[in-house]
Amino acid sequence: MSERNDPPMLIKRILIFTGGHLNEWALALIQPNDYLIGADAGALFLITNGYKPDVSLGDFDSVTAEELEVIRSNSSETLDFDPIDKDFTDTELAWQFALKKQPEEILLVGAIGTRFDHSLANVHLLRQAADQNILARIVDKHNCIRIVGNEMTLIRSSYTYVSLLPLTATVAGITLKGFQYPLDEATLQIGQSLGISNKLSEDSASIRIREGLLLVIESMD
């Protein structure tokens, strides 16, 4: 097992590993003192790659009985949920658990996959973190998804595109600086695609809005 320092009393970052498409890119996100949560098969992924989850949880319907024993034996804590009686997906159970810890930031890793319904539901989870003023991101191999409710600064990175999509019915007062296609006090209605495939024109760029919630999706080509 990879050695990591025990998490501090104040948890700064929580990483939730789901049962989505995970490989080396996901492991590269882990930093010392991160609090690791494995949701269902995400826990097995961490253990298989030498990490001990601080918590493994779910109904574990994606692993075998033998694999579940491996998860229980190699996790600091394991929480089992009945697949019939539970009201939430394994990912949302992990998300709620993470929110109660009140970290500075949550990363949801591997939450975008072939099930579009699950992927969209996971994107909507970001709203819960925004309501509690907790920084939150969904990260996969090709995308980084966040919510902005007032302002945000983006730094030029390996992502090629930045798309802006309304999460509320109306997002008003959108001002973009440092983008190839700037905006000044613009309004976007949900269902519009005007904000798709913008690019940074400078090393850093700013997004400011007056009203509503905006999804900021950075994507590689």
C-alpha positions as CSV (number, residue, x, y, z in Angstrom):
1,M,0.0,0.0,0.0
2,S,1.2,3.5,-0.8
3,E,2.0,5.4,2.4
4,R,0.0,8.6,3.1
5,N,0.0,10.8,6.1
6,D,-3.2,10.6,8.2
7,P,-5.6,13.4,7.2
8,P,-5.6,16.5,9.4
9,M,-8.4,17.3,11.7
10,L,-9.6,19.9,9.2
11,I,-10.1,18.1,5.9
12,K,-9.1,20.3,3.0
13,R,-9.8,18.0,0.1
14,I,-12.0,15.0,-0.4
15,L,-11.7,12.9,-3.5
16,I,-14.6,10.6,-4.3
17,F,-13.8,7.7,-6.7
18,T,-16.8,6.3,-8.4
19,G,-17.2,3.1,-10.5
20,G,-16.7,5.0,-13.8
21,H,-13.8,4.9,-16.2
22,L,-10.8,5.1,-14.0
23,N,-7.1,4.6,-14.7
24,E,-3.7,6.3,-14.2
25,W,-5.1,9.8,-14.9
26,A,-7.3,9.5,-11.8
27,L,-4.5,8.3,-9.5
28,A,-2.5,11.4,-10.5
29,L,-5.1,13.6,-8.9
30,I,-4.3,12.3,-5.4
31,Q,-2.3,14.5,-3.1
32,P,-0.8,13.9,0.4
33,N,-3.5,14.3,3.1
34,D,-6.4,13.9,0.7
35,Y,-9.4,12.2,2.3
36,L,-10.3,9.3,0.0
37,I,-13.8,7.9,-0.5
38,G,-14.5,4.9,-2.6
39,A,-18.0,4.5,-3.9
40,D,-18.8,0.9,-4.8
41,A,-16.3,-0.3,-7.4
42,G,-14.4,3.0,-6.9
43,A,-13.2,1.6,-3.6
44,L,-11.8,-1.5,-5.3
45,F,-10.0,0.7,-7.8
46,L,-8.2,2.6,-5.0
47,I,-7.2,-0.6,-3.2
48,T,-6.0,-2.4,-6.3
49,N,-3.7,0.6,-7.0
50,G,-2.3,0.7,-3.5
51,Y,-4.4,3.2,-1.7
52,K,-6.5,2.7,1.5
53,P,-9.8,4.5,1.3
54,D,-10.8,6.4,4.4
55,V,-14.3,5.4,3.7
56,S,-15.8,2.8,1.3
57,L,-19.5,2.9,0.8
58,G,-22.4,1.8,-1.4
59,D,-24.5,-1.2,-2.1
60,F,-21.5,-2.9,-3.7
61,D,-23.6,-4.5,-6.4
62,S,-20.7,-3.9,-8.9
63,V,-18.2,-6.1,-7.1
64,T,-18.1,-9.8,-6.2
65,A,-18.4,-11.2,-2.7
66,E,-14.7,-11.8,-2.7
67,E,-13.9,-8.3,-3.9
68,L,-16.2,-6.9,-1.2
69,E,-14.1,-8.7,1.5
70,V,-11.0,-7.1,0.0
71,I,-12.7,-3.7,0.3
72,R,-13.7,-4.3,3.9
73,S,-10.3,-5.5,4.8
74,N,-8.4,-2.6,3.3
75,S,-10.6,0.4,4.1
76,S,-10.5,2.4,7.3
77,E,-14.3,2.3,7.4
78,T,-16.9,0.5,5.3
79,L,-20.6,1.6,5.1
80,D,-23.0,-0.9,3.4
81,F,-26.4,0.2,2.0
82,D,-29.2,-2.1,0.9
83,P,-29.7,-1.9,-2.9
84,I,-33.5,-2.0,-2.6
85,D,-34.1,0.4,0.3
86,K,-31.6,3.1,-0.4
87,D,-33.0,6.3,-2.0
88,F,-29.8,7.6,-3.6
89,T,-27.2,6.4,-6.0
90,D,-23.9,5.3,-4.5
91,T,-22.3,8.5,-5.8
92,E,-24.8,10.7,-4.1
93,L,-24.4,8.8,-0.8
94,A,-20.7,9.4,-1.0
95,W,-21.4,13.1,-1.9
96,Q,-23.6,13.6,1.1
97,F,-21.0,12.0,3.3
98,A,-18.4,14.3,1.9
99,L,-20.5,17.4,2.4
100,K,-21.0,16.6,6.1
101,K,-17.3,16.7,6.5
102,Q,-17.3,20.4,5.4
103,P,-14.1,20.3,3.4
104,E,-12.7,23.2,1.5
105,E,-13.0,21.2,-1.8
106,I,-14.5,18.1,-3.2
107,L,-13.4,16.3,-6.4
108,L,-15.7,13.8,-7.9
109,V,-13.6,11.4,-10.0
110,G,-14.9,9.1,-12.7
111,A,-18.5,10.3,-12.5
112,I,-19.0,10.7,-16.3
113,G,-19.6,7.5,-18.1
114,T,-21.9,5.6,-20.5
115,R,-25.0,6.1,-18.3
116,F,-26.1,9.6,-19.3
117,D,-28.8,9.6,-16.6
118,H,-26.1,9.0,-13.9
119,S,-23.7,11.4,-15.5
120,L,-26.3,14.2,-15.6
121,A,-27.4,13.5,-12.0
122,N,-23.8,13.7,-10.9
123,V,-23.4,17.1,-12.5
124,H,-26.4,18.3,-10.6
125,L,-24.7,17.3,-7.4
126,L,-22.5,20.3,-7.8
127,R,-25.4,22.5,-6.8
128,Q,-25.4,21.0,-3.3
129,A,-21.8,22.0,-2.8
130,A,-22.4,25.5,-4.2
131,D,-25.3,26.0,-1.8
132,Q,-22.8,25.3,1.1
133,N,-20.0,27.4,-0.4
134,I,-17.8,24.4,-0.9
135,L,-15.6,24.3,-4.0
136,A,-16.4,21.2,-6.1
137,R,-15.4,19.8,-9.4
138,I,-16.2,16.7,-11.5
139,V,-13.0,15.5,-13.2
140,D,-12.6,12.8,-15.8
141,K,-9.8,12.2,-18.4
142,H,-11.2,14.8,-20.7
143,N,-13.3,17.3,-18.7
144,C,-13.4,19.4,-15.6
145,I,-16.9,20.6,-14.6
146,R,-17.6,23.3,-12.0
147,I,-20.3,25.8,-11.0
148,V,-19.9,29.6,-10.8
149,G,-22.4,31.6,-8.8
150,N,-20.6,34.9,-8.8
151,E,-17.1,35.0,-10.1
152,M,-14.2,32.6,-11.1
153,T,-10.7,32.9,-12.5
154,L,-9.5,30.3,-14.9
155,I,-5.8,29.6,-15.6
156,R,-4.6,28.4,-19.0
157,S,-4.1,24.6,-18.8
158,S,-4.2,21.5,-21.0
159,Y,-7.9,22.0,-21.6
160,T,-8.7,23.4,-25.1
161,Y,-12.3,24.6,-24.7
162,V,-14.4,26.3,-22.0
163,S,-18.1,26.0,-22.4
164,L,-20.6,27.9,-20.3
165,L,-24.1,26.4,-19.8
166,P,-26.9,27.8,-17.6
167,L,-27.9,25.6,-14.7
168,T,-30.7,27.9,-13.7
169,A,-33.5,29.1,-16.0
170,T,-31.7,32.4,-16.5
171,V,-28.1,33.5,-15.9
172,A,-27.8,37.3,-16.1
173,G,-24.9,39.7,-16.1
174,I,-22.4,37.4,-17.6
175,T,-19.0,39.2,-18.2
176,L,-16.1,37.3,-19.7
177,K,-12.6,38.7,-19.8
178,G,-9.5,37.0,-21.3
179,F,-11.6,34.8,-23.6
180,Q,-11.5,34.6,-27.4
181,Y,-15.2,35.5,-27.3
182,P,-15.8,38.0,-24.5
183,L,-19.1,38.9,-23.1
184,D,-20.3,42.0,-21.2
185,E,-23.4,41.8,-19.1
186,A,-24.9,39.1,-21.3
187,T,-27.8,36.9,-20.4
188,L,-28.2,33.2,-21.2
189,Q,-31.4,31.2,-21.0
190,I,-31.3,27.5,-20.2
191,G,-31.4,25.6,-23.5
192,Q,-29.2,28.0,-25.4
193,S,-25.8,26.9,-26.7
194,L,-24.2,30.3,-27.2
195,G,-21.6,29.5,-24.5
196,I,-20.3,26.4,-26.1
197,S,-16.6,26.0,-27.1
198,N,-15.1,29.3,-26.0
199,K,-11.3,29.6,-25.5
200,L,-8.9,31.5,-23.3
201,S,-7.0,34.2,-25.2
202,E,-4.8,35.0,-22.2
203,D,-2.9,33.1,-19.5
204,S,-5.8,33.7,-17.2
205,A,-9.5,34.6,-17.7
206,S,-12.3,35.7,-15.5
207,I,-16.0,34.9,-15.4
208,R,-18.4,37.1,-13.5
209,I,-22.2,36.8,-13.2
210,R,-24.9,38.8,-11.3
211,E,-27.7,36.3,-11.1
212,G,-28.1,32.5,-11.5
213,L,-25.8,29.5,-11.7
214,L,-23.5,28.7,-14.6
215,L,-21.8,25.4,-15.4
216,V,-18.2,25.9,-16.5
217,I,-17.0,22.9,-18.5
218,E,-13.3,22.8,-19.5
219,S,-12.7,20.1,-22.2
220,M,-9.8,18.7,-24.1
221,D,-10.1,18.3,-27.9
